[in-house]
Amino acid sequence: MQIIKLERHEQFEQLKKGDLVVVEWKPSSLEYKNGRPITTNRIWGVNELNELILNRRTNSYFSIDMYLEGTSQAREAYLLTQ
């Protein structure tokens, strides 16, 4: 298994529905406050607003642009591959 830190637009462009992504959230995020400082999701994809949709049911997502700028509620994101 490989763990790849997501840190470039090209990496996000290559993600596809069902890829396994681990996200570490900042303490100010809703996920962190709800007791989930680290989440693991099979992603839904990237929407037209350039947001990585982690879970549609719980409305969990983050802006890829803000993440790459360091201003997102997501601190770090990793792709897990086999």
C-alpha positions in Angstrom: 0.0 0.0 0.0 1.2 3.5 -0.9 0.4 6.7 1.0 0.7 9.7 -1.2 0.3 13.3 0.2 -1.9 15.3 -2.0 -0.1 18.6 -2.7 -0.6 19.5 -6.4 -3.5 20.3 -8.6 -2.5 17.5 -11.0 -2.9 14.9 -8.2 -6.4 16.1 -7.5 -7.2 16.0 -11.2 -6.3 12.3 -11.3 -8.6 11.3 -8.4 -11.6 9.2 -9.3 -14.8 8.2 -7.5 -14.1 5.5 -5.0 -10.4 6.5 -4.3 -9.5 6.2 -0.6 -8.5 9.6 0.9 -7.5 10.3 4.5 -7.9 13.9 5.7 -6.5 15.4 8.9 -8.7 18.4 9.9 -7.7 21.6 11.6 -9.1 22.1 15.2 -11.4 24.8 13.9 -13.2 22.5 11.5 -16.6 20.9 12.1 -15.2 17.4 11.7 -12.6 18.0 14.3 -15.1 19.5 16.7 -17.4 16.5 16.2 -14.6 14.2 17.4 -13.2 13.2 14.0 -9.9 14.9 13.6 -8.9 12.4 11.0 -11.4 10.9 8.5 -11.1 8.3 5.8 -13.5 8.4 2.8 -14.0 6.8 -0.5 -14.5 10.0 -2.4 -17.4 11.0 -4.7 -15.3 13.2 -6.9 -14.5 16.9 -7.6 -17.4 19.2 -8.3 -17.7 22.3 -10.6 -16.5 24.5 -7.8 -13.3 22.6 -7.5 -14.3 21.0 -4.2 -13.3 17.5 -3.2 -16.5 15.7 -2.2 -15.6 13.2 0.5 -19.1 12.2 1.7 -22.4 13.4 0.1 -24.6 12.1 3.0 -22.7 14.1 5.6 -21.9 17.0 3.2 -18.2 16.6 3.9 -15.9 18.3 1.4 -13.1 20.9 1.1 -12.0 23.4 -1.5 -9.0 22.1 -3.4 -7.7 25.7 -4.1 -8.0 26.7 -0.4 -6.3 23.5 0.6 -3.3 24.1 -1.7 -3.1 27.7 -0.3 -3.1 26.5 3.3 -6.4 28.2 4.1 -8.8 25.2 4.1 -10.2 23.5 7.2 -8.4 20.4 5.9 -4.8 20.4 7.2 -3.4 17.5 5.1 -4.9 15.0 2.7 -3.5 11.6 1.6 -4.4 9.1 -1.1 -4.1 5.5 -0.1 -3.4 3.2 -3.1 -2.7 -0.5 -3.4 
